[in-house]
Amino acid sequence: MAEHYEVILRSIGAFIMLLIGSRLLGKQTISQMRIFDFISAISIGAITGNLAFNLDIKIHHLLLAFFIFIFTAILTAVIAMKNRKLRKFLSGDPTVVIQNGKILEDNMKKMRYTLDYLNQQLREKDVFNIQEVLYALVETKGTLTVLKKPQYRNVTMQDMHLYIHSERKLPIELIMDGKVIEENLQQNNLSTQWLDDELKKRQLYITDVFYAVLLAQNNLYIDCYNDYISAPIDIE
């Protein structure tokens, strides 16, 4: 029975360690990973997994291995930021697989990149005709970046010489789950009174609002608990 308690405590400790390690290594480790990030994540997972259930290994040995690995990974990342050659070695280079509508078979063979996967990736980019592609590159994270030929690109407002409103800030969340986010109000020089006044203009109270965002053009988007939709689609 004592072993069961030990496994429970070690599992909780392993989860906390994994959380700490992920925070220290940064967001990049949990997004689409490079080879270096992948190796780091796998190794940290193996160490914390052993901490959780391998009772033959002493906890302080695992903790030592964990922090040595975290330190090594961070140190390598810091050095790579200052050393282009090391950064290139760790991350690799993008590989061109399509050039001017032509598939580069040799480059695909070197990466063991199949036509089926290439077509899938192109479809995800809304490309169904390879002739539309000027360049397609496989990034170091494994994603495909596509540059279409000029005649197949979407028309922009600049192309049509239309007036463009400048946007200099991100949307600001003011209310979430019915609670006012005081920190966001303060950081943007907004007051609770201003928010109350804006809601009163719409005949609303804070208790009515599920979500509120101040958009880039100072337009306030509000979603209420009661949306007054008579026939909601896809009710769970």
C-alpha positions in Angstrom: 0.0 0.0 0.0 2.9 2.3 0.8 4.1 1.9 -2.8 0.7 3.1 -4.1 1.1 6.3 -2.2 4.6 6.7 -3.5 3.4 6.3 -7.1 0.7 8.9 -6.5 3.1 11.4 -5.0 5.7 10.7 -7.7 3.1 11.1 -10.5 2.0 14.4 -9.1 5.6 15.5 -8.9 6.3 14.3 -12.4 3.3 16.4 -13.7 4.6 19.5 -11.9 8.1 18.9 -13.3 6.8 18.5 -16.8 4.8 21.8 -16.4 7.9 23.6 -15.1 10.1 22.2 -17.9 7.6 23.2 -20.6 7.5 26.8 -19.1 11.2 27.0 -19.0 11.7 25.7 -22.6 9.1 28.1 -24.0 6.0 27.9 -26.2 7.9 26.7 -29.2 8.3 23.3 -27.6 4.5 22.8 -27.6 3.8 24.2 -31.0 4.9 22.5 -34.3 8.4 21.4 -33.3 11.8 21.4 -34.9 14.0 18.3 -34.5 15.8 19.9 -31.5 12.5 20.7 -29.8 11.1 17.3 -30.5 14.2 15.6 -28.9 13.9 17.9 -25.9 10.2 17.1 -25.4 10.7 13.3 -25.8 13.6 13.3 -23.3 11.7 15.4 -20.7 8.7 13.1 -21.1 10.9 10.0 -20.6 12.5 11.4 -17.4 9.2 12.5 -15.9 7.6 9.2 -16.9 10.3 7.3 -15.0 9.8 9.5 -12.0 6.2 8.6 -11.9 6.4 4.8 -12.0 10.0 3.5 -11.9 10.4 3.0 -8.2 13.9 1.5 -8.7 15.4 4.8 -9.6 16.0 7.3 -6.8 14.0 10.5 -7.0 17.1 12.8 -6.5 18.8 11.0 -9.5 15.8 11.8 -11.7 15.6 15.3 -10.5 19.3 15.8 -11.2 18.9 14.4 -14.7 15.8 16.5 -15.3 17.5 19.8 -14.4 20.7 19.0 -16.2 18.7 18.3 -19.3 16.6 21.5 -19.0 19.8 23.5 -18.4 21.5 21.9 -21.4 18.5 22.5 -23.7 18.2 26.2 -22.6 22.0 26.8 -22.9 22.0 25.2 -26.4 19.0 27.4 -27.4 20.8 30.6 -26.1 24.0 29.7 -27.9 22.0 29.0 -31.1 20.4 32.4 -30.9 23.9 34.0 -31.2 25.5 31.5 -33.5 24.0 31.1 -37.0 25.9 28.0 -37.9 24.7 26.1 -34.8 21.2 27.4 -35.3 21.3 26.1 -38.9 22.7 22.8 -37.7 19.9 22.3 -35.1 17.0 23.6 -37.2 18.1 22.7 -40.7 17.0 24.7 -43.8 13.7 24.8 -45.7 13.6 22.6 -48.7 12.1 23.7 -52.1 9.8 21.0 -53.4 8.0 22.9 -56.2 9.5 25.6 -58.4 7.5 27.4 -61.0 4.9 24.7 -61.1 7.4 21.9 -61.4 7.9 19.2 -58.7 11.6 18.8 -57.6 11.7 15.0 -57.2 15.3 14.8 -56.0 14.6 17.1 -53.1 11.5 15.1 -52.2 13.5 11.9 -52.2 16.1 13.3 -49.9 13.4 14.1 -47.3 11.4 10.9 -48.1 8.5 13.2 -48.8 5.7 11.5 -50.8 3.5 12.9 -53.5 0.4 11.9 -51.4 1.6 14.0 -48.5 2.5 16.9 -50.8 -0.9 16.9 -52.3 -2.5 16.8 -48.9 -0.5 19.7 -47.7 -1.3 21.7 -50.9 -5.0 21.0 -50.4 -4.8 22.4 -46.9 -3.4 25.6 -48.5 -6.4 25.6 -50.9 -4.2 24.6 -53.9 -5.6 21.9 -56.2 -3.6 22.7 -59.2 0.2 22.5 -58.9 0.6 24.8 -61.9 -0.6 27.6 -59.8 2.4 27.3 -57.5 5.5 29.5 -58.0 7.4 28.1 -55.0 6.5 25.5 -52.3 8.9 24.9 -49.4 8.9 22.4 -46.6 9.8 24.3 -43.5 12.1 23.0 -40.8 8.9 22.3 -38.7 7.6 20.0 -41.4 4.9 22.5 -42.6 4.5 23.5 -46.2 4.7 27.1 -47.3 3.2 28.0 -50.6 3.8 31.1 -52.8 1.3 31.2 -55.7 2.0 32.7 -59.1 0.9 36.4 -59.2 -2.1 35.7 -61.4 -3.5 33.2 -58.8 -3.1 35.2 -55.7 -6.0 36.8 -53.8 -6.7 40.4 -54.6 -5.8 42.7 -51.7 -7.3 46.1 -50.7 -4.0 47.7 -51.7 -4.3 46.1 -55.2 -7.7 47.8 -55.6 -6.4 51.1 -54.2 -9.1 51.1 -51.5 -8.8 53.1 -48.3 -7.3 51.0 -45.5 -8.0 51.7 -41.8 -4.8 51.5 -39.8 -4.8 48.9 -37.0 -2.2 49.5 -34.3 -3.4 47.3 -31.5 -4.7 43.8 -30.8 -8.3 43.2 -29.7 -8.6 43.7 -25.9 -10.7 41.2 -23.9 -12.7 43.2 -21.3 -15.1 40.6 -20.0 -14.6 36.8 -20.1 -17.0 34.2 -18.6 -19.0 37.1 -17.2 -16.1 38.6 -15.2 -14.5 41.9 -15.9 -10.7 41.7 -16.6 -9.6 44.6 -14.5 -5.9 44.2 -15.6 -6.8 44.7 -19.3 -8.8 47.8 -18.4 -6.0 49.4 -16.4 -3.3 48.6 -19.0 -5.3 50.3 -21.7 -6.3 53.3 -19.6 -10.0 52.3 -19.5 -12.2 52.5 -16.5 -14.9 50.3 -15.1 -17.2 53.3 -15.4 -16.5 53.6 -19.1 -17.4 49.9 -19.5 -20.6 50.3 -17.5 -21.6 53.3 -19.7 -20.9 51.4 -22.9 -23.1 48.6 -21.7 -25.9 50.9 -20.6 -26.0 52.3 -24.1 -26.9 48.8 -25.2 -29.3 48.4 -22.2 -27.1 45.7 -20.7 -25.5 45.0 -17.3 -22.2 43.2 -16.7 -24.1 40.3 -15.4 -25.8 39.9 -18.8 -22.5 39.7 -20.7 -20.6 36.4 -21.3 -17.8 37.9 -23.4 -16.8 41.4 -24.4 -13.8 42.5 -26.6 -12.7 46.0 -27.7 -11.7 45.6 -31.3 -8.9 47.3 -33.2 -11.2 50.1 -34.5 -12.5 50.8 -31.0 -15.7 48.8 -31.8 -17.0 46.9 -28.8 -18.1 43.3 -29.5 -20.4 41.9 -26.9 -21.8 38.4 -26.6 -24.6 37.9 -24.0 -25.6 34.8 -22.1 -29.0 35.1 -23.7 -28.5 35.3 -27.4 -32.2 35.2 -28.3 -31.7 32.7 -31.0 -35.0 30.8 -31.4 -33.5 27.8 -33.1 -29.8 27.3 -32.3 -27.9 25.0 -34.7 -26.0 22.0 -33.4 -27.3 21.9 -29.8 -25.1 19.5 -27.7 
